[in-house]
Amino acid sequence: MQVRAKLLDEAKETSNRGIHFESPRIDLNALRAWKDGVVGKLASGVSTLAQKRGVTVLEGIAHFEDSKTLRVETTEGQQFLTFNKAIIAVGSRPAMPAAFDLGNPRVMTSTEALEIEQIPGKLLIVGGGYIGMELGTVYAALGSEVIVVEALPNVLTGADQDLVRPVLRRAAQRFKEIRTSVKVLKMATSGKQIAVAMEINGEKREEQYDAVLVSVGRVPNCADMGLENTKIARDEKGYITVNARQETSDPNILAIGDVVGGVMLAHKASKEARIAVETIVGEQDATHDALIPAVVFTDPEIAWAGLTETEARATNRKVEIAKFPWTASGRALSFDRTDGLTKLIIDPETERILGVGLVGAGAGELIGEGVLAMEMGATAFDLAQSVHPHPTLSETLMECAEAFYGHSTHIHTPKKS
């Protein structure tokens, strides 16, 4: 959906380059069919691969009878499977606080929001995290008047604020409002709208919305699975606890993905799946913590991996910061998206790259180079010496490293002795 929303924004902005389009007409049925088609193709591809690799796929509801037996309720009846090792990968679902759960389709989670049955005129998004801001970007592009409320002092916590600022500047042009330090008290059906009571700066206020998107986190999908019949331990939030090899406290069962908590990203789950399989076959030593990049698909995108400046400050770790603004990037200038920034977190003694942060159009496509550099133990000098094609956004990484030494071609920074 972000891809199509981006097209709408780009069509509006091409007038700056002398290209004019008529106002786009949105066909929700076609848009939804396109999205379902993409999901269907990916699911079909995985199913085909499973078949080619000799994997038996059984569809149904699973329940652990004990640490070596699984009961599966299928459309054809019960089946009992015995196993030596099992991997739990049941994921998570959007959290819906009881005070907001009205049983009204106008109160959505991210699951329903992606179906896009209709475009609400006035949309409230409760939660200014990654999903809330991403879907706010989509609905604003589709034409909704979007208001985001966040209980914390900042949106997109976890990302460095200098990376968040360009997102907020662009959101200020597209959203009706972003409110922080706001407490949503309750919701109620009010005719064809939702009445929302909230507390802003100590004052209570009630407002009417055509729809509300609740985006306040996720919860693990491990209820009613019979985990109590195993030796699996769960934390206070219900997530399955695992060690570095993805092993649970039950020697026969491993777990991966959202159900074990931490960052809830598909590529993190994929990496954990590989670790779990290698553990089972005896190939995993678990001596290396995997670097998991994060990408927020707002407009502009935010991406980072490794140590952040915020984390370094919180732990009093000494680091040096190098930045390269995209206002100096020829490639960014060519498509009028100079609202980006490339950032390196560098160890002052060894000059090794400890973290990479990016904000800008397509930032998610660039973070992989940062992950590779850190996995290989690269220094800023290594990155500065790696020739990048011009003009591309990828060369902002090279120039950021050059800026660290004071010899970037396109920006001036003091030279290091």
N, C-alpha and C positions, 0 to 999 in steps of 0.2 A: 504494500500500500504506500510505503514511503516513496517508492520509485515513481508511482503515478502522481502523487502529490507534488513531487519535485518537478515533474513535467509541467504541471499547472503553473507553478511559480516561475519556471524558466520561460514559459510562453509569455507571461506578463512582463518579464524583464527584458525580452529581446528588443523592445522598442528603443532601448538605449543604443542598440547597435544597428538601428535602421531597419529592423525587420518587425512587421506588425501582423498580429493575428486577431481574428475576431474573438469575442469572449467564448471560452470553451463551454460545450454542453456536456454535462456529466450524466452518463447512463449507469445508474447504480447496479442494475442487473448484469450488464456487461462487465462492469468493474469487478463485481463479486465472482462472476463466472471465470474471469481471467485469473483472479487470486486462487480460486478453487482448482483451476486447471494446473497452475504451477505446483500447488501442494500435492495434487493427484499424481503428477508426473514424478515428483520426488519420491513419494510413497511407493509408487509402482516400481521405480528403479531399485529401491532398497529391497522390495519383495522379490524382484527378479534376481538380484545378487544373492539373497539368502537361499533361493532355490538352487542357483548354480553352485553354491558353496556347500550344499548338503545340509542346510539348516532347516529343521522342521518348525514351522510357525503354527502355533495353536492359539486361536482367538477365544477369549473367555475371561471370566473373573477368577483370579487366583487367590487361594487361601492356604497358608501353611498349616498342615496338620501337626507336623513336628519338624525337627531340624533336617530331615532327609526326605520329607514327603510333602508334595504339593497337590491340593485338590483344585481342579479347574472346572468351573461351571461353564459349559459350552451350550450352543443351541441344540446339540445332539445329546445332551445329558452330562453327567459328571464323569470326569476322567481323573485318575490318580497317577501322579508321576513321582518316581523315586529318583533321587540324584545324589551324587557325591559332592558336588559343588553347585551353588546357585549364585547368580548375580541379580540383585534387585536394582531396577532402573525405572521406577514408576513415576519419577518426576514430581512436579508440584502443580498447584492450582492457585488462581488469584484469591487473596484473602478478602472476605466480605464481613466486616463487623456486623454484629446482630442489630445494632442501632440503624444501620443503613439497608438492611435486607428486608425490603418491603414486598418482595414478590412482584414487583412492577418492572416490566421490560425497559422502562425509561431510566432505571438505575442499572448501569452496566458495569461489568468488569472488562478487562482487556480481551477476554474471549469473545464476548458479545460485540464489543466495539469493532473487532476486526471483521465481523459479518456485514457491517454497514447496511442495515436494513433501511435507514433513512438518514438524511443529514439534518441534525437538530439546528434550529435557528440559534438558540442560546445554550451553550454546553458548559457545565461546571466540571472541572477535573479536580478530584480530591487526591492530592499527592503529587509533589513536584519531583519525583524520582525519574529514573530513566524511561520507564514505560509511559508515565503520565506526560512527560515532555515530548516523547516521540509521537504518541497518538494525538497530542495537542497540535503538533506540527501538521499531521495529516488532516485533521478535521478543520483546522484553520485554512488550509489550502483548498479544501472542498467547499468552504464558504461559511462555516459555523463561527459564531461569535464565542470565542474561547476565553474562559476565566479559569486560572489555575490557582488553587489554594494549597499551601504547604504549612505543616505544623512547625517545622524547623525554621531557623533564621535564613537559610539558604536553600535554593533548589539544587538538584544534581549534586548532593553531598557525595564525597568520595573522589570527585575530580577536583584538580587544582582550580581555584577560582579565576586565575588568568585565562584558563581554557574555557571556563563557563561564560565569561563576560561576552564574547562575541555571539554566543547562542542567545543570551538575554537581550542583547541589542537588537538582534533580528526578530526575536519573539515579541519585543515591544512594538514592532511594526505590524505584526500579524495577529497577535493575541489582543483581546480586549484589555486584559489585566493579569498580572501575576502578583499574588498576595502571599507573603511569608508570615510566619509566627501567627497563624490562624488556626483556631480550633473549631472543627465542625461538630456541632452538638447533636443534631438529629435531623432526620428527613421525614417527610410525609407526602402522600399523594394529595395533590390539589388540582382536581379536574384533570386536564390534559398536561399538567405540569407537575414538577416536584418542588415542594416548599423545603428550603434548606435553612436551618437555624445555625448560625455560627457566631463565634466570638472573635472580634477584631479589636486589638488594642484595649481590651477590657470591656468593650461595649458589645452587647448582643444585637444581632441583626438577622432578619429573615428575608430571603430573596427567592424568586421563582425562576425555575429553569425548565427548558424543554427536555433536557436529559442530563444525567449525572454519570460520569465515569469515575468509579472508585478504583484508585490505583495506590494502595497502601501496603504493598508487599505480597508475599506468596506464602503458602503453607504446604508442607509435604503431603504427598498422596499415599501415606502408608497406614491410614486408618482401616480397620476391618479387613486386614490382610492375615490375621492370625499370628502376628509377630510375637504375641504373648506366649505362643506355643513353642517358641524358639528361645535361644539364649541372647538374642539381639538386644542391645542397650540403646536407648534413645535419650537425647538431651532434653532440657526443660521446655524447648519449643517443639519437640516431637520429631526432630531430625534424627536419623540413624547415625550413630557414632562409628567412625572408621579410623584406621591408622593410615600411615603413608602408603601402604600397599592395598588400600581399599578393603581391608579385612574388617568385618564386624567382630563383636565379642562372641559370636557363634562361629566356631572353626569351619563350618561347612558353608557359610553364607558371606558373600561380599556385597557391597553396595556402591553405586556411582550416581553422579548427577545431582539434580536439585534435591533429591531425597536425603542427601548427606549434608545439605546446607552449604555455606560459603557463597561465593559468587555463582549466580544462577545463569550460566551461559552454556549454549549448546556445545561449543568447542571445548569447554572445560569438561563437560560430561564425556565427550569423545575421547579426550586424553585419559580420563579416569577409567574408561572402559578398556582401553588398551593396557593400562597398568594392571587392572583386575585380571585380565586374561593372561598377561605375562606372569602375574603372581601365581595363578592356578597351574601354569605349565612350568613354573620354576625358573623363569628368566628375568624376573624383576628384582633389583636390589634396593630400590627405593632410596638411593643415596642422593638423588638430585630432585629438588623441588621444581616442578614445571612452571615456567613463566606463562601466565594466562593473560592475554591482552583483553582489554575491555573496550567496547565500542558503543557509543550512544548515537542512535540514528536520528538525531535531530537535524535541523538545518541551521547552521553548519553542523557537521558531525564532530563528535569528540572521540578521541581514541588515546589510550595510554597503556603502558606495560612497565613492569618493574616498579622501582621506588618512585613515589611522587614527592613533590616538594613539601606538600602538607605533611606526609608521613615523616619525612626527614626532620622537619621542624618539631613535630610532636615527640620525636625520640632524641632530639638534640644531636642529630647526626650531622657532621660537617660535610657539606656538598657545595659544588659550584654549579651555577645555572647558566646555560647558554640558550639564547633565543634568536629565532630568525622570523621576522614578521613577513607575512605574505604580500604586504604592500610592495616589497622589493622583488617579488617573483614575477617574471615575465609571463609565465603560464597562467598564474592567478589573474594578472591584469588582463590577459587576453579574453577571459570569460567573465570579467567583472566580479570576481569573488576574492577580493583582497582582504576579507575579514578573517583570515586564518593566521595561525601561529604554529611554529615548530619549536620544540623545547627539549633540551637534553639535561638530565641530572647526572653530574659527573663527580667521581671521587677525586678530591683535590690532590691526593698523594699519588695514586696510580694512574689517574686520568682515564680509568675504565668507565664505560657508560653504565650507569646504575638504573636509569629510567629514561623513558621517552614519552613525551606527551605531544599530542597534535590536536588542533581544532581547525576546521576548514572543510570546504567541499571535497568529499571523497577521502577524508582523513582515515577512515576505516581501511581503505585500500593500501595505505602507506605504513601502518603500524607493524606489519609483518617484518619489514626490514629492521625495525628497532628490536623486535623479539630475536631475530637472527643474530644481530650484533651482540646483544647481551648474552645469548646462549653460547656464542663463540668467544666470549670474553674480550670483545673488541674495545679498544680505547677510542677516545675522540679523534686521536691522530689517524687511526686506521680508517675511520669513517671519512675524515677530511681528505685522505689520500685516495679514496675510492671514487673514480671518475663517474659522474652521473650524467645522463643525457640532458641536453638543454634545447628548448625550454620545457621542463617538466616540473611537476610538483615534488617528485622524488628528490630533486636536487636541493630542496629546502633542507633535507637532512644533512647533506654534505656541507651546505653553506652554514648551517647551524654549528656544525663541528668546526668549520673554518673560523666562524665568528668567535668561538671559544679561544682561538689562538690569535685573533685580531687580524686575520688576512682574508676575510670574506670579500668576494668580488663586488657584491651588491649592497652591503651595509658597512658602516664604519664602527668598529669596536677597538678598544685599546689593545695594543700588541702585548702578548705575554713574553716575559724575559726568557 
